[in-house]
Amino acid sequence: MKIAVAKGDGIGPEIMDAVLSIFQAAKVPLEYEFVDMGKWVFDKGFNNGMTPEAKETIEKLGILFKGPMETPKGKGVKSINVTARKTWNTYANKRTFQTLHGVDTVFSKAGIPIDITVVRENIEDTYGGVEHMLTHDVALSRRFITRPGSLQLVRYAFEMAKLKKARRITCGHKANIMKLTDGLFLECFYEVAKEYPELIADDVIVDDLCMKLVTRPDNFDVVVLTNLQGDIVSDLCAGLVGGLGFAPSANIGDHICIFEAVHGTAPDIAGKNIANPTALLLSGFALLTHVGLLDTASMIENALLYTLESGVHTGDFGDRNTPSLNTTAFAETIIANFGKKPANNPKPSLVDLPASCTVLRLDKNPMLESVEGVQERIVGVDFFLESNLQPEEIAKNSLRHGGVKFKLVNISNRGTQVWPTGSKFTNLVNQYNVRFETIDDLPLNQQDIIGLYVSMTGNFKVCSLELLHQWGEKKGYSQAQGQ
């Protein structure tokens, strides 16, 4: 089986060479096609950080094994790591965090074992990167949470938890504040949970989750989160087990998967052959497992665990009273320990079930869409206005435009209501949200909204607008703080 390999930037080539040398010594039945990705590709003028040939190869082979990559700063280009995950719809980011004997942490010293898997949504949320300056003082970022995307991610998390024989799966969220976006994600979580009665499914508000993770991490098993919150929580969990140097990452999609180290490129030590390859090697185990090389992955992982347990270390961790090994020597020690098992948590011997990666040849983009159970109605509109007037003046000028179909119901500033009631102690910025709703539940259409928009532009600069939708009795929009 052939896979695509991108060595990465900085220490990437050194740690990738070390990992591939371990695979070669273990006679891993994989072939490698090296592809051009990373900062040096950006520097050649490819704005997505990969050559067209690299993109074609990865889409043909279906698996990418990649080292850490740097995105050039100050050039207006998007992260190559995020671009790769989103382009190929690797919707589930799976990261496992386990106690590694030989890697001392406050928890290992206290005898508290950690075995947490974080499943992070990988496509949506603020990582859509859709941002606008509404005024010279006000920036807006759109946060996309979709039902199909959430269901896709959550179903993967439950299936993975079932295969792992997990006891508990927890949804981390902020639905108490973001009632529509995180609320939708949480709704999808419990919808899928009904299909897995054998698993304990619960939810924790994400700030409370962070506190509980650093006080009793052993209480958690599988944690599923939205993209941004998952990004933060997964790095927090890395800190529990020794840092990003011990945190593997697998990005799972229906057609393409990416296995990578998520630590930095460490340019300060690049070329010195002293970097720690453990995170990339752990990600390699996930790759081998994914393609059915279960026994091979188990054998190499036991050799790594035995090596760490023996006190062997690179310069970034371990007992400072014992000499550290360079990258090459560390890999050679792991190879020398093939066939040995650690005293703590040895991996069981399994049977290799090699599988080929089936990559579909798609002639159009897949459309994810759920069935709309109740008919949608337009019930109003939010106008985002640029103005430094006081709320009463905004209201006075807006009221004249409502006509026979619209009533002015609310004016807010930074999400806090300032009209019809409010406080003079509320600081304002030069951007208001003015909400109109339908009178007497009269039906509205887009032409009605456009007519109101044109009328409002007679008094205001309209930066943006959003339709207010309703499905049955369920409103598709939030209220202002204090409304």
C-alpha positions in Angstrom: 0.0 0.0 0.0 1.3 3.5 -0.9 0.7 6.6 1.2 1.7 10.3 0.7 4.4 11.7 3.0 5.2 15.3 3.6 8.2 15.8 5.8 7.3 19.3 6.9 9.4 22.3 8.0 12.0 23.0 10.7 12.5 19.7 12.6 10.0 18.0 10.4 12.4 16.2 8.1 14.5 14.9 11.0 11.7 13.4 13.0 10.0 12.0 9.9 13.2 10.3 8.8 13.5 8.9 12.3 9.9 7.5 12.3 10.3 6.0 8.8 13.5 4.4 9.8 11.6 2.7 12.7 8.9 1.6 10.2 11.5 0.3 7.8 13.2 -1.8 10.6 9.8 -3.2 11.5 9.2 -4.1 7.9 6.0 -2.1 7.7 4.5 -3.0 4.3 4.0 0.6 3.1 5.4 2.5 0.2 5.9 6.3 0.4 5.3 9.0 -2.2 6.9 12.2 -0.9 4.9 15.4 -1.7 5.8 19.1 -1.6 4.0 20.9 1.2 4.9 23.6 3.8 6.5 27.0 4.2 9.0 26.6 1.4 6.1 25.8 -1.0 4.4 29.0 0.2 7.6 30.9 -0.5 7.6 29.6 -4.1 4.2 31.3 -4.7 1.7 28.5 -3.9 -0.8 30.2 -1.7 -2.3 27.0 -0.3 1.1 25.7 0.8 1.1 22.7 -1.5 1.9 22.1 -5.2 -0.8 20.9 -7.6 1.1 17.6 -7.9 1.0 17.1 -4.1 -2.8 17.7 -4.0 -3.4 15.3 -6.8 -1.2 12.6 -5.2 -2.9 12.9 -1.8 -6.3 12.7 -3.4 -5.2 9.6 -5.3 -3.7 7.8 -2.4 -6.1 8.9 0.4 -3.7 9.0 3.3 -1.2 11.8 4.2 1.5 11.4 6.9 2.9 14.8 7.6 5.5 16.5 9.8 4.9 19.9 11.5 4.5 22.7 9.0 4.9 26.5 9.3 2.6 29.1 7.7 4.5 32.3 6.7 3.6 35.2 8.9 2.4 38.5 7.6 1.7 37.3 4.0 -2.1 37.0 4.3 -2.1 33.2 3.6 -4.1 30.6 5.5 -2.6 27.9 7.7 -1.5 24.9 5.6 -2.6 22.6 8.4 -6.2 24.0 8.6 -6.4 24.2 4.7 -5.4 20.5 4.4 -8.0 19.4 6.9 -10.8 21.5 5.5 -10.0 20.9 1.8 -10.3 17.1 2.2 -13.1 17.3 4.8 -11.3 15.4 7.5 -14.1 16.3 9.8 -12.9 14.4 12.9 -9.7 15.3 14.7 -8.9 12.4 17.1 -6.2 13.0 19.7 -5.3 10.5 22.4 -3.7 11.4 25.7 -2.2 8.7 27.8 0.1 8.4 30.8 3.5 7.5 29.4 5.8 5.9 32.1 9.1 7.7 31.8 7.5 11.0 31.0 7.0 12.6 34.5 4.0 14.8 35.1 2.2 15.9 38.3 -0.4 13.2 37.6 2.1 10.4 37.0 3.9 11.3 40.2 0.5 11.3 42.1 -0.4 7.9 40.6 -3.4 9.2 38.6 -3.6 7.4 35.3 -4.8 9.4 32.2 -6.4 7.9 29.1 -8.5 10.5 27.4 -9.5 10.7 23.7 -10.6 14.2 22.5 -12.7 14.2 19.3 -12.8 17.7 17.9 -14.9 18.9 15.0 -12.4 19.9 12.3 -14.2 21.8 9.6 -16.6 24.4 10.9 -16.9 26.9 13.7 -14.8 30.1 13.6 -12.3 28.1 11.6 -14.4 29.0 8.6 -12.3 32.1 8.7 -15.1 34.3 7.4 -14.5 37.8 8.9 -15.4 41.3 8.1 -14.7 44.8 9.5 -18.2 46.2 9.9 -16.8 49.6 10.9 -13.3 50.8 11.6 -13.8 49.8 15.2 -15.8 46.6 14.9 -14.7 43.3 13.5 -17.1 40.4 12.9 -16.3 36.6 12.7 -19.0 34.3 11.5 -19.3 31.0 13.4 -20.8 28.1 11.4 -22.2 25.1 13.2 -24.2 22.8 10.9 -26.5 19.9 11.7 -25.0 17.6 9.1 -21.5 18.5 10.1 -22.2 18.0 13.8 -24.0 14.7 13.2 -21.1 13.4 11.1 -18.6 14.3 13.8 -20.6 13.0 16.7 -21.5 9.7 15.1 -17.8 9.1 14.4 -17.1 9.9 18.1 -19.7 7.4 19.3 -18.5 4.7 16.9 -14.9 5.2 18.0 -15.9 5.2 21.7 -17.8 1.9 21.1 -14.7 0.3 19.5 -12.5 1.6 22.2 -14.8 0.0 24.8 -15.1 3.4 26.5 -17.3 3.7 29.5 -18.3 7.4 29.0 -18.5 10.0 26.3 -18.8 13.6 27.3 -19.9 16.6 25.2 -18.0 19.8 26.0 -20.0 23.0 25.0 -21.0 26.5 25.7 -24.7 26.1 25.0 -25.6 28.2 28.0 -24.3 31.3 26.1 -24.3 30.3 22.4 -27.8 28.8 22.5 -28.2 28.3 18.8 -24.7 27.3 17.6 -23.5 25.2 20.6 -27.1 24.4 21.3 -27.4 22.7 17.9 -24.2 20.8 18.5 -25.4 19.5 21.9 -28.8 18.6 20.3 -27.0 16.5 17.7 -24.9 14.8 20.5 -28.0 13.6 22.4 -29.8 12.7 19.2 -26.9 10.3 18.3 -26.5 9.1 21.9 -29.9 7.4 21.7 -28.4 4.9 19.2 -25.7 3.9 21.8 -27.5 3.0 25.0 -24.4 1.0 26.2 -22.4 4.3 26.6 -22.8 6.8 29.4 -23.4 10.1 27.5 -23.3 13.4 29.4 -22.3 17.0 28.8 -20.3 19.6 30.6 -20.0 23.3 30.0 -16.5 23.8 28.5 -15.1 26.1 31.2 -16.2 23.7 33.9 -14.8 20.9 31.8 -11.3 22.5 31.8 -11.4 22.8 35.5 -12.4 19.2 36.0 -9.8 18.0 33.5 -6.9 19.6 35.5 -8.3 18.3 38.8 -9.5 14.8 38.0 -8.6 13.9 34.4 -9.0 10.2 35.2 -12.8 10.8 35.4 -12.9 11.3 31.6 -12.8 8.9 28.8 -13.9 10.3 25.4 -14.7 14.0 25.0 -16.3 15.5 21.9 -16.2 19.3 21.2 -16.7 21.9 18.5 -13.7 23.1 16.6 -12.3 26.1 18.6 -13.2 24.6 22.0 -11.7 21.3 20.9 -8.5 23.0 19.8 -8.1 24.6 23.2 -9.1 21.5 25.3 -6.9 19.2 23.3 -3.8 21.3 24.0 -4.8 21.5 27.6 -5.0 17.6 27.7 -1.5 17.5 26.0 -0.2 19.5 29.0 -1.6 16.8 31.3 0.6 14.1 29.8 3.9 16.0 29.2 3.2 18.4 26.3 2.6 18.4 22.6 5.7 16.3 22.1 3.6 13.3 23.4 0.3 14.2 21.6 -0.6 12.3 18.4 -3.2 13.6 16.0 -5.4 11.8 13.4 -7.7 13.7 11.1 -10.4 11.4 9.8 -12.5 11.9 6.7 -14.7 9.6 4.6 -12.2 9.6 1.7 -8.9 11.1 2.9 -7.2 10.9 6.3 -4.2 12.9 7.7 -1.9 11.7 10.4 0.5 14.4 11.8 2.5 15.9 14.6 0.7 19.0 15.9 3.7 20.6 17.8 5.7 23.4 16.2 8.5 23.3 13.7 11.1 24.4 16.3 13.3 26.3 13.9 15.8 27.1 16.7 16.9 23.4 16.9 16.2 22.4 13.2 19.2 20.6 11.7 20.7 19.7 15.0 19.3 16.1 15.2 18.1 16.6 18.8 14.3 16.8 18.3 11.9 14.4 20.0 10.1 12.2 17.4 7.6 10.7 19.9 4.5 12.7 18.8 5.0 11.8 15.2 5.6 8.2 16.0 2.5 8.0 18.1 0.6 9.5 15.1 2.2 6.8 13.0 0.7 4.2 15.3 -2.7 5.6 14.6 -2.0 5.5 10.8 -0.9 1.8 11.0 -4.0 0.9 13.0 -6.1 2.7 10.5 -4.8 0.6 7.6 -5.2 -2.6 9.6 -1.6 -3.2 10.6 -2.7 -3.7 14.2 0.0 -6.2 15.4 2.8 -4.1 13.8 1.5 -1.0 15.5 1.3 -2.8 18.8 4.8 -4.2 18.5 6.4 -0.8 17.7 4.4 0.9 20.4 5.5 -1.6 23.0 9.1 -0.9 22.0 8.5 2.9 22.4 6.8 2.4 25.8 9.6 0.1 27.0 12.2 2.6 25.8 10.5 5.5 27.7 10.0 3.3 30.8 13.7 2.5 30.8 14.5 6.2 31.2 15.8 6.8 27.7 15.0 10.3 26.6 15.7 13.2 24.2 16.8 16.5 25.6 13.3 18.0 26.1 12.2 15.6 28.8 13.3 13.0 31.3 15.9 12.7 34.0 18.4 15.5 33.7 21.0 13.4 35.5 21.1 10.9 32.7 22.5 11.7 29.2 19.9 12.5 26.5 20.0 10.9 23.1 19.8 12.6 19.8 16.9 11.9 17.4 18.7 9.2 15.5 20.0 7.4 18.6 16.5 7.6 20.2 15.0 5.9 17.1 17.8 3.3 17.0 17.1 2.5 20.7 13.4 1.9 19.9 14.4 -0.5 17.1 16.7 -2.3 19.4 13.8 -2.8 21.8 11.5 -4.5 19.3 9.9 -7.5 20.9 10.1 -6.1 24.4 7.1 -5.1 26.4 6.8 -2.4 29.1 5.9 -3.3 32.7 3.1 -0.8 32.6 0.1 -1.0 30.2 1.7 -3.2 27.5 -0.2 -3.3 24.2 -1.8 -6.7 23.4 -0.6 -8.7 20.4 -3.2 -8.4 17.6 -3.6 -9.8 14.1 -2.7 -7.6 11.2 -5.7 -7.0 8.9 -4.1 -5.0 6.1 -6.6 -2.9 4.2 -6.3 -0.8 1.1 -7.6 2.8 1.2 -10.5 3.1 -1.2 -10.6 6.6 -2.6 -13.6 7.5 -4.6 -13.3 9.5 -7.8 -15.8 12.3 -7.2 -17.2 14.3 -10.1 -19.0 16.8 -7.8 -18.8 18.1 -4.3 -20.9 16.1 -1.8 -23.9 18.1 -0.4 -24.6 17.6 3.2 -28.2 18.5 4.0 -30.8 17.3 6.5 -34.5 17.0 6.0 -36.4 20.2 6.9 -39.3 18.9 9.0 -41.2 22.1 9.5 -41.7 24.9 6.9 -39.5 27.9 7.2 -41.0 31.4 7.6 -39.2 34.8 7.4 -40.4 36.7 10.5 -38.1 39.7 10.5 -34.7 41.1 9.9 -31.6 42.3 11.9 -29.8 45.4 10.4 -26.3 46.0 11.5 -25.8 49.7 11.3 -22.7 52.0 11.6 -23.6 55.0 13.8 -22.4 57.0 16.7 -25.8 58.3 17.6 -27.5 57.6 20.9 -30.0 54.6 21.0 -33.0 56.9 21.3 -32.0 58.7 18.1 -31.4 55.4 16.3 -34.9 54.3 17.4 -36.5 57.6 16.3 -34.9 57.4 12.8 -35.7 53.7 12.5 -39.4 53.8 13.5 -40.3 55.9 10.4 -39.3 53.0 8.1 -41.3 50.1 9.5 -44.5 50.8 7.4 -47.4 48.4 7.7 -45.4 45.2 7.8 -42.6 45.8 10.2 -42.4 46.8 13.9 -39.1 47.9 15.6 -38.7 45.5 18.6 -35.2 45.9 19.8 -31.9 47.8 19.4 -28.7 46.3 20.8 -25.0 47.2 21.0 -22.4 44.5 21.3 -25.2 42.1 22.1 -26.7 44.1 24.9 -30.2 45.7 24.6 -30.1 49.5 24.7 -33.7 50.2 23.4 -36.6 50.1 24.3 -35.0 49.7 27.8 -31.3 49.8 28.8 -28.9 51.6 31.0 -26.8 54.7 30.6 -23.9 52.8 32.1 -23.7 50.5 29.0 -20.7 51.6 26.9 -21.4 51.8 23.2 -19.4 51.2 20.0 -20.3 52.6 16.6 -22.2 49.6 15.5 -25.8 48.8 16.4 -28.1 45.8 15.7 -31.6 47.1 14.9 -34.3 44.4 14.9 -37.6 44.5 13.0 -40.2 41.8 13.2 -43.4 41.2 11.3 -46.6 42.9 12.5 -49.4 40.5 13.5 -47.5 37.5 12.2 -48.0 38.6 8.6 -45.9 36.6 6.1 -42.8 38.3 4.8 -40.6 37.6 1.8 -37.2 38.7 0.6 -38.7 41.6 -1.4 -40.2 43.0 1.8 -36.8 42.9 3.4 -35.1 44.5 0.4 -37.7 47.3 0.5 -37.0 47.9 4.2 -33.3 47.8 3.5 -33.5 50.5 0.8 -35.7 52.7 3.1 -33.2 52.3 6.0 -30.3 53.3 3.9 -31.9 56.8 3.7 -30.8 57.3 7.3 -28.1 54.8 8.0 -25.1 53.0 6.6 -26.2 49.4 6.7 -23.1 47.2 7.2 -24.9 43.9 7.1 -28.2 42.2 7.6 -29.6 38.8 8.7 -33.0 37.4 8.0 -34.9 36.2 11.0 -36.3 32.7 10.4 -38.8 30.6 12.3 -39.6 26.9 12.0 -43.0 26.2 13.5 -42.8 27.8 17.0 -39.0 27.5 17.0 -37.1 30.8 16.5 -33.9 30.7 14.5 -32.3 33.7 16.1 -31.0 34.8 19.6 -32.2 37.5 21.8 -30.1 40.4 23.0 -28.7 40.4 26.6 -31.4 42.0 28.7 -34.2 41.7 26.2 
